[in-house]
Each structure stands twice: as structure tokens, then as C-alpha cells.
């Protein structure tokens, strides 16, 4: 499971951390556009919730919460941002 999660995070990071994508995301957020909210809602439903379920099932003794998944996502975004800005 750790290897699979690591591969996924690397692939996700490669997909979202392009100059153009980050520029659009930042500009939309600063403009108050609903794009960011829709994107983050989509991430929560289609990516973070299934990840939490799989991690919980694989670990057995630990329950991965939505908050844990947002922390993982935030850490990924934080690590990638300096290289873009």
C-alpha cells in the first residue's frame, strides 16, 4: 500500500504542478471564481474519499479520515508550490 500511494502521489503531482495549471488555480482563487471550490469538491469526492477507504481497509487498525487525506493533499501541494512560483 505505501508504494502504491507513493506512486499515485507522484503521478498526481506531475499532473497538477504545471505553470499554467497553478497560474489558473491561483488567479481563479484571487478573483473569487467558483472553479477552485468545484475542483476541491471533485478532489474530495473522487480522490480523497476512496483513498481514505482503501487506506483504512489496508491498515485495518487505523481509520483514515477526510482530515488525514486533506493533510496529505496539503502536504503534496505545499511541497510542489515553491517550484512553480
C-alpha positions in Angstrom: 0.0 0.0 0.0 2.7 2.6 0.8 4.3 2.0 -2.6 1.0 2.4 -4.4 0.1 5.6 -2.5 3.6 7.0 -3.3 3.2 6.3 -7.0 -0.2 7.9 -7.0 1.0 11.0 -5.3 3.9 11.4 -7.7 1.6 11.0 -10.7 -0.9 13.4 -9.2 1.8 15.9 -8.5 3.2 15.6 -12.0 -0.3 16.2 -13.4 -1.3 19.3 -11.4 2.0 21.1 -11.0 2.4 22.8 -14.3 3.0 26.5 -14.5 -0.3 27.0 -16.5 -2.4 25.0 -14.1 -1.1 26.6 -11.0 -1.5 30.1 -12.6 -5.1 29.4 -13.5 -5.9 28.0 -10.0 -4.3 30.9 -8.2 -5.9 33.5 -10.5 -9.3 31.9 -10.1 -9.0 31.9 -6.4 -7.9 35.5 -6.2 -10.8 36.5 -8.5 -13.3 34.7 -6.3 -14.2 32.3 -9.1 -16.1 29.1 -8.2 -13.5 27.0 -10.2 -11.4 26.3 -7.1 -14.3 25.2 -5.0 -15.6 22.9 -7.7 -12.2 21.4 -8.2 -11.6 20.8 -4.5 -15.1 19.3 -4.1 -14.2 17.0 -7.0 -10.8 16.1 -5.4 -12.6 15.3 -2.1 -15.2 13.0 -3.7 -13.3 11.3 -6.4 -9.8 11.0 -4.9 -9.6 11.6 -1.1 -12.7 9.6 -0.1 -11.7 6.5 -2.0 -8.1 6.9 -0.7 -9.3 7.0 2.9 -11.4 3.9 2.4 -8.5 2.0 0.8 -6.0 3.1 3.5 -8.5 2.1 6.2 -9.1 -1.3 4.7 -5.4 -1.9 4.2 -4.3 -0.8 7.6 -7.2 -2.5 9.5 -6.4 -0.9 12.8 -6.3 2.7 11.8 -9.2 4.7 10.4 -8.1 7.3 7.7 -10.3 10.3 8.0 -11.1 13.0 5.5 -8.9 15.3 7.6 -6.0 12.9 7.2 -6.5 12.9 3.4 -6.6 16.7 3.3 -3.4 16.9 5.3 -1.8 14.5 2.7 -3.1 16.6 -0.1 -2.0 19.8 1.5 1.5 18.5 2.1 1.7 17.4 -1.5 0.6 20.9 -2.7 2.9 22.6 -0.2 5.9 20.6 -1.5 5.1 21.4 -5.1 4.3 25.1 -4.9 7.8 26.6 -4.4 9.0 25.0 -7.7 6.1 26.7 -9.6 6.1 30.2 -8.1 
